Amino acid sequence: MSAVKFNEDIIRKIAELYQDMEEKYDEVACRLDFSCNGCPDNCCDSYFLHHTYTEWAYLWEGLKELAPEKLEEIKKRAIEIISASERMLSQGERPTLMCPLNDNGLCALYKHRLMICRLHGVPSAMTRPDGKKITFPGCFRCQKIVGDNETAHLDRTRMYQRLVELEMEWLGPKRTILPKLKLTIAQMIVKGAPHLTYCR
């Protein structure tokens, strides 16, 4: 079986989508007078699962730019995190482990960080295709700042729609035969770039 090919047009479009996310996030954060500066916590230890091949492939576009020794260091951390996560999950605990891309508090792939990494923090909402609205209160620090006086929130709906559209445009008919994804960043790193033979 052949590898799932990425192309320059999709790379450009996801970069544009990520830039739009960043700008809209900043608008809401500014209106709420919210910033991550001085926060005692680190969102990079959150247990996030990701669901698109597009983001997985874009993450690997960034990983391929790293020096070989740096990539190996990140892979080793990812393996350790997967092992620890499996132990915690088997005991009924939700893992709170630092992302393998975190280097002394900073993301080693900041330009290529995934959607949830960009949107987590401020209050947000999205409307599902079935019309049901889902709300996200924001991180604990933002909730404390906002309290009951939320004056702005981020609407994720169109952002998710655009990501799905990119997934459909890129994968085409392959989208119907590829397994559905539910991977952490650590798993995406250890598995390598998306490939039909090991997308599990």
C-alpha positions in Angstrom: 0.0 0.0 0.0 1.2 3.5 -0.7 1.7 6.4 1.6 -1.0 9.1 1.9 0.5 12.0 -0.1 0.4 15.6 1.1 0.5 18.5 -1.3 1.5 22.1 -1.4 -2.1 23.4 -1.9 -3.4 21.6 1.2 -0.4 22.8 3.2 -1.1 26.4 2.2 -4.8 26.1 3.0 -4.2 24.6 6.5 -1.6 27.3 7.2 -4.2 29.9 6.3 -6.9 28.2 8.5 -4.5 28.1 11.4 -3.7 31.8 10.9 -7.4 32.6 10.9 -7.8 30.6 14.2 -5.0 32.5 15.8 -6.5 35.9 14.8 -10.0 35.0 16.0 -8.6 33.6 19.3 -6.6 36.7 19.9 -9.7 38.9 19.2 -11.7 37.0 21.9 -8.8 37.0 24.4 -8.3 40.7 23.9 -12.0 41.4 24.6 -11.9 39.3 27.7 -8.5 40.8 28.8 -7.2 37.2 29.0 -3.6 36.1 28.6 -1.6 33.0 29.4 1.2 35.2 30.8 1.9 34.3 34.4 -0.3 31.2 34.4 0.8 28.6 37.0 -0.5 25.8 34.9 0.5 24.5 31.4 -2.2 23.4 28.9 0.4 21.2 27.2 -0.2 18.5 29.8 -3.9 18.2 28.7 -5.0 14.9 27.3 -6.2 15.9 23.8 -7.3 13.5 21.1 -7.1 14.5 17.4 -9.2 13.2 14.6 -8.0 14.3 11.1 -5.3 13.0 8.8 -4.8 16.6 7.6 -3.6 17.8 10.9 -1.5 14.7 11.5 0.2 15.2 8.1 0.8 18.9 8.8 2.3 18.1 12.1 4.8 15.9 10.3 5.6 18.7 7.9 6.9 20.5 10.9 8.7 17.5 12.4 10.6 16.9 9.2 12.1 20.4 9.5 13.7 19.5 12.8 17.3 18.4 13.2 17.6 14.6 13.2 18.8 14.5 16.8 16.0 16.7 18.0 13.4 14.6 16.2 14.9 11.5 17.9 14.7 13.2 21.3 11.0 14.0 20.7 10.3 10.5 19.6 11.8 9.0 22.7 9.7 11.3 24.9 6.6 10.4 22.9 7.2 6.7 23.5 7.6 7.3 27.2 4.4 9.3 27.3 2.4 6.7 25.4 3.5 4.0 27.9 2.7 6.2 30.9 -0.7 7.2 29.4 -1.7 3.6 28.8 -0.9 2.8 32.5 -3.0 5.7 33.7 -5.9 5.0 31.4 -5.9 1.3 32.5 -6.3 2.6 36.1 -9.2 4.8 35.1 -7.2 8.0 35.3 -7.1 10.7 32.6 -3.5 11.3 31.7 -1.9 14.7 32.6 1.5 14.3 31.0 3.5 17.0 29.3 3.4 17.0 25.5 6.5 15.6 23.9 6.8 18.8 21.8 7.1 20.9 24.9 10.6 22.2 25.4 11.0 24.1 28.7 7.5 25.5 28.4 7.6 26.3 24.7 6.3 24.3 21.8 9.0 23.0 19.5 6.5 23.1 16.6 4.6 26.3 17.4 3.9 27.1 13.8 2.5 23.6 13.2 0.6 23.2 16.5 -2.8 21.6 16.1 -6.3 23.1 16.2 -7.1 22.3 19.8 -3.8 23.6 20.9 -4.6 27.0 19.2 -8.2 27.2 20.5 -8.0 26.0 24.1 -8.2 28.7 26.7 -11.0 31.1 25.9 -14.7 30.3 26.1 -16.0 28.8 22.8 -18.8 27.0 21.2 -19.7 25.0 18.1 -22.8 23.9 16.4 -22.8 20.2 15.2 -24.2 19.1 11.8 -27.3 17.9 13.7 -27.9 21.4 15.1 -26.8 20.6 18.7 -24.7 23.4 20.2 -21.7 22.4 22.3 -20.0 24.9 24.6 -16.5 24.9 26.1 -16.0 27.1 29.2 -12.4 27.8 28.6 -9.4 26.9 30.8 -9.7 27.2 34.6 -7.8 30.5 34.6 -10.0 32.1 32.0 -13.1 30.9 33.8 -11.8 32.6 37.0 -11.2 35.8 35.1 -14.5 35.8 33.3 -16.7 34.5 36.1 -20.4 34.9 35.2 -19.7 38.0 33.0 -18.7 36.3 29.7 -18.8 39.0 27.1 -17.2 37.1 24.2 -16.7 33.6 23.0 -15.0 31.9 20.1 -17.3 30.2 17.5 -15.4 27.1 16.4 -18.1 25.9 13.9 -16.8 27.3 10.7 -13.2 26.4 11.7 -14.2 22.7 12.1 -16.1 22.8 8.9 -13.1 24.1 7.0 -10.9 21.5 8.5 -13.3 18.7 7.4 -13.5 20.3 3.9 -9.7 20.1 3.7 -9.8 16.5 4.8 -12.3 15.7 2.1 -10.4 17.7 -0.6 -7.1 16.0 0.2 -8.1 12.4 0.8 -10.9 12.2 -1.7 -12.2 8.5 -2.0 -9.5 7.4 0.5 -11.4 9.0 3.2 -14.1 6.3 3.1 -11.6 3.4 3.5 -9.2 5.0 6.1 -9.8 4.1 9.7 -11.2 6.9 11.9 -8.6 8.7 13.9 -8.4 9.2 17.7 -4.7 9.9 18.4 -2.7 12.0 20.8 0.2 14.0 19.5 2.6 11.4 21.1 0.9 8.7 19.0 1.1 10.7 15.8 4.8 11.2 16.4 5.6 7.5 17.1 3.5 6.2 14.2 5.2 8.5 11.7 3.5 10.4 8.9 0.1 9.1 7.9 0.3 5.9 5.8 -2.4 3.5 4.7 -0.6 0.5 6.2 -0.4 1.8 9.8 -3.1 4.4 10.3 -4.8 2.7 13.3 
